[in-house]
């Protein structure tokens, strides 16, 4: 039982990171009906900016502190939010009236641009990264909870609650839901479609930056290709919960993190990547709309 509880704690910590990344996928899809495959690389950019800031501009790499971690995280959020805005404005907005396949191909192109642009700027070699203060693990009942895990879970809960507040209790959130439901009618009612879409990209990219910092703190190594697998798994989490559904992305991320950790703990860690895509295949076969998604009838 103690071993199971330990795996559950580790799975919730990992799942919280997947959920933060998945929220970006699901918000962009909900508003624009676009799978932004460059989102995982924005996550990578957040981690790389955090490493660069802690190594070059602050004393954070040598003497981590809460204040330094907050400063590095805020900087990563600003940079990634700006990059998200530029990506939407330069790459996706000109194709908004084009077939969706054009935007999908462009998203893949942007992903490669960020990956290999990151290799050019930062170099291809992995770098050690640790932005959070070093603390002893909390041990109780035979369960060891790392300080990074506690920070990850707590930060994710706060950000998810804040996002729920924004989406369901603000004017911008109302506009986002209106655009998601029917962009044409929302425009007729005075909603600024371009502003809503840009805000969605900025918000999702900022959450990806936080996820990048947390992931790099949990697995202290950063490199320009680190966003590939977590980005794909977060996409699986978004589909699992119901892509376009914010609570669904949170649920999907947590379930995927738990599934990975349990598979790694009780079978082999080499199966952890396979389980994510097995879940994707299963959910597409059994319930394509996801656990909390709705099925829309389409005219054919």
N, C-alpha and C positions, 0 to 999 in steps of 0.2 A: 504493500500500500504506500509506503514511504517513497519507493522508487517511482510509482505512478504519479504521486503528487509532485515529485521533483520534475518529472517530464511535463506535467501540466503547467507548472510555473514557467518552465523554459519555453513551452509552446505558446503560451499567452504572450510572453515577451516578444518572441519572433513574429507571432501573428499580428501584434499591434503595429509593427513596422510595415508588414505587408498591407495592413488596412490603410495606413496613412498614404502609401503609394497608390493603392487601389482607388482611393477617393478621387485622385486626379483623373484617372482613367474614366471613372463612372460619371464625374461631373461634366467632363468634356463631351463624352458620348451623349449624356442626357440633354445637353444644350445644343450640340452641333451635329450629333449622330456621326461622330468621327472617332476612330480608334487611333489615339495619338501614340504611336509606337516609339516616339522620341521621348516619352515621359520617363522611362527607365534611365535614360541618359541625363535627363535633368536631375534625377536622383543622384547619379554619379557626380554631376557637376557640383551639387551641394556638398558632397563629401570631400571633393577635391578642393573646393574653396575653403572649407573648414580646415583641411590640412595645411593649405598654403598660408592662411591667416594665422593659424596657431604656430607654424614653423617660422614664418618670416616677419610678421608684424607684431606679435605679442610674445609674452613669456609663457604662454599657455602650454607649449610642448614640454617645457622643463618643470614648470610649477603649476599644474592644473588647478583651477578654482571655479566656483560656481559663477562668479561674475564674468570670468574669462569665457567660460562655456556659453553663457548667454550672449555675450558680445559676438563670438564666433558664429553662433547659430543665427542671430539676427542678420549678420552680414551675409551668410549663405542664403537666407530667405530673400533678402533684397536682390542679390545677384540672380538667383534662380527665378524670382518673380519677374525681374526685368527680361531675362532670357525667354521666359514663357510668353511675355507680351510681344517680344520681337518675333518669336517663332510664329505666333498667331497672325501678327500683322504682316509679316513679309512672306511667309510660306503658305499659310492656309487661307487667309482672307481673299487673295486674288483668285482662288479656286473654289470659292464658296458656291458659285452657280454651276460648277462643272460636275460631271459624274463622280460618284464617291470613290471610284477606283483611282482617280487622279490624286485625290487628297491622301488616300492610303499609301500610294507609291511615294508621294512627297514626304509623308511621315517617316517612311523607311529611309529615304534619302537624308532627312534631317537627323535621324538617329545615327547614321554612318558619319555624317559631318561632325556631330558632337563627339563621337567616339574617337575618330582619328584626329580631329582638331584637339581633343584632350591629350592624345599621345604626342602631338607636336608641341603643345604648350607645356605639359607636365612631364613628358617622357613616359615610356612604356613600363618602367619598373615599378613594382609595388612599393609603397612607403608605409612605415609604421605610423599609426595615428591614435591618439588618445586624448580627448579633450576634457573628459570628466575627472574630477578629483579621485584619487585612489582611496578606497574605503574597504574595510574588511567586510566579508559576506555576512549577511544576517542569517543566523542558524537557529531554527526552532523546530522541535519535533522531528529532528533528523533531516529536515529540509533546508538546503542552503540556497539563499536568494541573494544574488549579486547586486551590488549597488547600481550597476548599469541597468540591470533588469528592472529594478524599482523605478529608476528615473524614466526608463523607456515606457513602462506601463503607465506611470503617473502622467507623463507628458502626453502620451497618446490619448488618455482619457480626457484630459483638459482640452486638447485640440479638437477631438471629436465632438465634445459637448459644445465648444465654441462654434464649430462648423454647423451643427444642428441649429444653434441659435441664429446664425447668419442666414441659413437657408429657409428656415420656417418662421422667423420672427423679425425680419428686416425688410425694408422696401426692395433692396437689391435681391434678397432671397426670393421675394415674391416675383420679381421680374425674371429671375433665373427659372423659376418653376413655370412661369407663363411662356417663356421662350421654349422651354422643354416640351410643353404641351402642344403649342401651336405658334410658331414664329410669326406667321403672317398676321394672325389675329392680334398677337402681342404688339406688333409694329403698328397696327391700326389703332390700338389703344394708347399709343404714345410711348411705348417702351423703346429705348435706344438699343437696338440689337447688337450693334458693334461694341458698345460699352459693356453690355452684359457678357458677351463672349470673351472680350479681353479680360474682364474681371475674373471670369471663371478660370482662364488660363493662368493668370497671376496667382490666384488662390491655390489652385492645384499644384502649381510649381513650387510655391512656398511650403506647402505641406510635404512635398517630395524632398525639399532641402532639409527639413527637420528629420525626416526619415533617413536621409543620407548620413547626417551627423550621428544619429542614434545607432544606425547599422555599423558605421565605422568605429563607434565606441565599443560596440558589442563584439565585433570581429575586427580588431585593430589593424587593418591593412587596406589601403586605398590604391586604386589604379584605374586608368581610363576605361577599361572594359568591365568594371565591376557592376555596372547597372544592367547588364544584359539579362542575367538569370533572375535577380530579384524583380526586375521590371516585368519579365514574362510571367513569373509566379504571381505578381500582383494583378496582372491582367486575368490570370486564371481565377484569382480571388474575386475580382469584380464580376466575372461571368458566373462564378459559383453563387454569389449572393444575389445576382440580378443586375446586369450592367445598366447604368442609368438610375439605380436606386442607391441612395446614400447609406441608409442603414444596412442594405444588402452588402455593400462593399466592406463595411465594418465587420459584419458577420462572416463574410467569406474569408477575409484576411485572418480572423481569429481561428476559424475552422481549419484553414490550410496550414497555419503555423502549428496547431495542435497535431494535425495528421502527420506532418513532417517529423515533428519531434517524437511522436509515438513510434513511427516506423523506424527512425534512427535508433531509438532506445531499445526496441524489442526485436529488430531484425538486423539490418545493416545500414550504415549511413550512406552507402552507395546507392540505396534505393530512394533517398529523400527527394531527388529531382524527378525520378520516374513517377512517384506518387502524385505530384502536382499535376502532371499532364494526364495521368490516368483519371484523376478527378475531373479534369476538363472534358475528356472524352465521355465519361459517364454522365456528367450533368447535361451535355449536349444531346446525348441519346435519350435520357430519361425526362429531363425538364429543361428544355433549351432556354426558357425565360429566366432560369435561376431560381434560387430558393424563395426570394422575396420579390422577384420580378413579375410583371403582369404580361399576359399574352394579348397582343393586339391583332385584331383581325385585319387582313389586308385584301384589297381587291386584286384579282388576277385576271 
